[in-house]
Amino acid sequence: MSPARISPLFGRDVRRIHCLGVGGMGVGPLAIYLAGMGYAVTGEDDGLGAEMATQLAIAGVKVAPLPAECDLVVHTSAVKPAHPAYAAAAARGVPLVRRGHLLAELATSRQLVAVCGSHGKTTTTALLITALRAAGFPAGYVLGGLLADGSPPAAAGTNPWLVAEIDESDGTIGHFSPEITVAVNLDWDHPDHYRTPQALGQAFAELFRRTRGTVLNFGQSSGFAGTIAAEDAAGMTLRLSASFTIPTARVRAVGQFNAANAVAALAAAQTMGVALTPDLLADFPGVRRRQAVLSTAGGVTVIEDYAHHPAEIRALLTSLRGRVGPAGRLWVVFQPHRPSRTAQFAPEFAAALALADRVHLMDVYSAGEAPVAGGTSADIARLNPGFTASPALEAFPAADLKPGDLLAFVGAGDIEHAARDWLSKRVGRVALNTPPATPSSHWDLWAAQLTAQVSPETKIRREEPLARKTTLRVGGAARVYVEPANAADLRATLRAAAAAAVPIFGLGRGSNLIVPDAGVDGVVIALAHPTWSRFEPRPDGSIWVGAGLRLKNLCGLAATAGLAGLEFLEGIPGSVGGALRMNAGAMGGWMFDVVEEVELMTWEGSQLRLPKTAMHVAYRHCAELHDALALGALLRVPARGEEGAARGPSALSISRQIDAYRQKRHESQPREPSAGCIFKNPPGSSAGRLIDLSGLKGERVGDAEVSAVHANFIVNRGEATSADVLELIRRVRARVRESQGVDLEPEVLLYGQAWKDVL
Ligand SMILES: Cc1cc2nc3c(=O)[nH]c(=O)nc-3n(C[C@H](O)[C@H](O)[C@H](O)COP(=O)(O)OP(=O)(O)OC[C@H]3O[C@@H](n4cnc5c(N)ncnc54)[C@H](O)[C@@H]3O)c2cc1C
């Protein structure tokens, strides 16, 4: 973070700012900019996506409700006074300000380059930021979107310049007085705010008048121009007009629309005093949701785009037409954005969408607006009998898509999630090309950020293979793997994960786990550092044990200390933490029979001690450890043997008992790698017996086999994959249901997926 550069805002001393709608592309980047300037920033959102959450966490923006101490609340225009978070701030008397107004206020202490216009301003701003970075020109910036390479959407910068995208949608444009204004184009939009095209034109004209230095208006001739000299799949070369100091420029983007945006960005950079070179845009990463290819599986190209105005849709579909081969067809799923815009432009939407061969309309995304007469998807669909419309994608007639076709998911609302859900159901998650749910650069950034917060003793690894950390030995890698060295580091890990919406997985000895072949999209936390393996007998006969302690060692240490009553745990190849989570049991005893108290840390980082009486435990289940990690437990064994390391009679009898149990296991359980019992025993029955009665012993998928020794075990004969094991589990369940009429329920845990989605 850069040194604090806090100046008074609205004439007052403001240090703590809370952001409403921090998941959005307007407020999120502004929050990151504020944090970079040294403000203490918190924020909340009703629907915070993983990528923005990661960016916020990296920037140090804490996702939390309105804090007790707060000087200012900034909100997106979509959050109205009736919203509970808005109402809460207003009730407390904290001043509230709209995003555009605060950005304008912040810009008064800098030289602002305002990028505005109806279409393409985010891409133009992103191109300008890319050019400035490539030229080593450390301007601050606030983008209205996310860069596709995971780099931050905002930065404080270290020179006087600030590049920002100015949103005209809510009238806050009237607060800005830029040094340079870049107007990419102008089309009437936001009819809820600008009743006529003239009203919008007037707002821009006033901005131009308030501009202190140069107005680069690409709606008219600005002197800066460029044409595409060459274009291939990797990008284009622009031939630039004489106003530029360079004759050509290479741009990693294609199409007329992007050429115009690149010309505007280079013109702005040159006007700011940057020495242009032809390669400043050669590594442009692109902006998320701008013609992003999601899949090419089965020869069908699936893209997503943010277009939400008729002019944008027309430009997009014209450009996509060029990408569809002669035999291919262009299909569009469109989610209109805002009822007011839909009502105002329904005929224009229908005309622009008619450029596609087939059109399906999802329900309008309201963006916080109330319904408006004529502002529904049906109002567009009515204008073209070829269009279909339904609230969800299930009704989309996708079955006849064929190789060579291009399908575009278009809109600025939450269609990106619908598109991904639809795709993962259709082509399967692994077949998705790009982008993965969270690009690897995000995991790199998150892991790097975490590394900076914890002690050097804490291990943090990216793409750590998990198969060898489990007893079944199948599955892929953890995106991030952490072995915290102490409670503070564990807390920092959990909080960083919560802030970035990174899923958390606890790992013990991996003896009751199946890891999917694709690995685990989250952070896997193992209490493998010695600090978590304590064994501390107390004078009153109880024992404090760390969650990382192996059950085998627990039994051995207890026997040595002459403490009887834990022998039943001896052959369970897990840790204390895993045994607590699973309420592991054997030989007639359950883990919670000997537990008095559990210490745990919740996913939010709170450390608690809960007596057994306050916990909800059942067969292979402990509710309190679903969203928490056990750190340790106070055990009280029913009978107390003689203390001392010397092997007195009672130590000897404990050892004998352990040996007897060991022998019993030896005879009844397979030796090959396994995950223990796959299914829970149905009430009054034994899963192993039902599987055996169904004739399944020896049943095999790949190298996964139903054990001939104990039918409730699936063993890995060498090269089994997670997919083999899951297929075998499905087969066993189906056969047992068929022949015994019983639905077996898995006991073994599956990382990152719900059994109901897999079985
Ligand atoms: C050969 C064999 C024999 C077995 N015999 C038995 C048996 O007789 N009885 C029996 O009950 N089980 C048995 N099991 C299953 C398994 O050993 C137990 O369920 C054990 O308790 C799992 O502990 P673990 O440390 O390996 O947990 P893992 O498999 O690593 O994890 C299991 C679950 O516990 C969670 N977890 C891990 N650590 C913590 C923590 N510190 N805090 C909160 N949650 C945590 C994980 O997130 C996961 O959800 C057997 C397994 C094998 C391979």
The ligand as a Tripos MOL2 file, in Angstrom:
@<TRIPOS>MOLECULE
LIG
   53    58     1     0     0
SMALL
NO_CHARGES

@<TRIPOS>ATOM
      1 C1         -8.2890  -48.2440    6.9270 C.3       1 LIG1
      2 C2         -9.2430  -47.2620    7.5420 C.ar      1 LIG1
      3 C3         -9.9650  -47.5990    8.6540 C.ar      1 LIG1
      4 C4        -10.8710  -46.7300    9.2340 C.ar      1 LIG1
      5 N1        -11.5650  -47.0970   10.3260 N.ar      1 LIG1
      6 C5        -12.4500  -46.2570   10.8960 C.ar      1 LIG1
      7 C6        -13.1910  -46.6280   12.0440 C.ar      1 LIG1
      8 O1        -13.0570  -47.6940   12.5530 O.2       1 LIG1
      9 N2        -14.0560  -45.7380   12.5700 N.ar      1 LIG1
     10 C7        -14.2490  -44.5070   12.0260 C.ar      1 LIG1
     11 O2        -15.0420  -43.7300   12.5440 O.2       1 LIG1
     12 N3        -13.5490  -44.1220   10.9290 N.ar      1 LIG1
     13 C8        -12.6630  -44.9750   10.3660 C.ar      1 LIG1
     14 N4        -11.9770  -44.5720    9.2500 N.ar      1 LIG1
     15 C9        -12.2270  -43.2520    8.6740 C.3       1 LIG1
     16 C10       -11.3290  -42.1110    9.2010 C.3       1 LIG1
     17 O3        -10.1070  -42.5970    9.6320 O.3       1 LIG1
     18 C11       -11.9790  -41.3110   10.2860 C.3       1 LIG1
     19 O4        -13.1790  -40.6970    9.8470 O.3       1 LIG1
     20 C12       -11.0720  -40.1930   10.8410 C.3       1 LIG1
     21 O5        -11.6780  -39.6220   11.9620 O.3       1 LIG1
     22 C13       -10.7820  -39.1200    9.8430 C.3       1 LIG1
     23 O6         -9.7750  -38.3000   10.3660 O.3       1 LIG1
     24 P1         -8.7640  -37.5440    9.4180 P.3       1 LIG1
     25 O7         -7.8570  -36.7550   10.2690 O.co2     1 LIG1
     26 O8         -8.1160  -38.4650    8.4740 O.co2     1 LIG1
     27 O9         -9.7590  -36.5860    8.6680 O.3       1 LIG1
     28 P2         -9.7890  -36.2200    7.1290 P.3       1 LIG1
     29 O10       -10.1170  -37.4350    6.3280 O.co2     1 LIG1
     30 O11        -8.5870  -35.4650    6.7530 O.co2     1 LIG1
     31 O12       -11.0250  -35.2620    7.1070 O.3       1 LIG1
     32 C14       -12.3230  -35.7630    7.3680 C.3       1 LIG1
     33 C15       -13.2330  -34.5860    7.6330 C.3       1 LIG1
     34 O13       -12.8310  -33.9520    8.8180 O.3       1 LIG1
     35 C16       -12.5550  -32.5840    8.5690 C.3       1 LIG1
     36 N5        -11.4510  -32.1910    9.4370 N.ar      1 LIG1
     37 C17       -10.1690  -32.6100    9.4390 C.ar      1 LIG1
     38 N6         -9.4770  -31.9930   10.4150 N.ar      1 LIG1
     39 C18       -10.3470  -31.1670   11.0240 C.ar      1 LIG1
     40 C19       -10.2370  -30.2410   12.1030 C.ar      1 LIG1
     41 N7         -9.1010  -30.0240   12.7430 N.pl3     1 LIG1
     42 N8        -11.3390  -29.5470   12.4660 N.ar      1 LIG1
     43 C20       -12.5260  -29.7160   11.8110 C.ar      1 LIG1
     44 N9        -12.6810  -30.5660   10.7860 N.ar      1 LIG1
     45 C21       -11.5990  -31.2810   10.4030 C.ar      1 LIG1
     46 C22       -12.2140  -32.5230    7.1170 C.3       1 LIG1
     47 O14       -12.4360  -31.2330    6.5880 O.3       1 LIG1
     48 C23       -13.1650  -33.5160    6.5550 C.3       1 LIG1
     49 O15       -14.4290  -32.9280    6.4100 O.3       1 LIG1
     50 C24       -11.0620  -45.4610    8.6740 C.ar      1 LIG1
     51 C25       -10.3150  -45.0840    7.5530 C.ar      1 LIG1
     52 C26        -9.4240  -45.9840    6.9820 C.ar      1 LIG1
     53 C27        -8.6290  -45.5570    5.7800 C.3       1 LIG1
@<TRIPOS>BOND
     1     1     2 1
     2     2     3 ar
     3     2    52 ar
     4     3     4 ar
     5     4     5 ar
     6     4    50 ar
     7     5     6 ar
     8     6     7 ar
     9     6    13 1
    10     7     8 2
    11     7     9 ar
    12     9    10 ar
    13    10    11 2
    14    10    12 ar
    15    12    13 ar
    16    13    14 ar
    17    14    15 1
    18    14    50 ar
    19    15    16 1
    20    16    17 1
    21    16    18 1
    22    18    19 1
    23    18    20 1
    24    20    21 1
    25    20    22 1
    26    22    23 1
    27    23    24 1
    28    24    25 2
    29    24    26 1
    30    24    27 1
    31    27    28 1
    32    28    29 2
    33    28    30 1
    34    28    31 1
    35    31    32 1
    36    32    33 1
    37    33    34 1
    38    33    48 1
    39    34    35 1
    40    35    36 1
    41    35    46 1
    42    36    37 ar
    43    36    45 ar
    44    37    38 ar
    45    38    39 ar
    46    39    40 ar
    47    39    45 ar
    48    40    41 1
    49    40    42 ar
    50    42    43 ar
    51    43    44 ar
    52    44    45 ar
    53    46    47 1
    54    46    48 1
    55    48    49 1
    56    50    51 ar
    57    51    52 ar
    58    52    53 1
@<TRIPOS>SUBSTRUCTURE
     1 LIG1         1 GROUP 0 **** ****
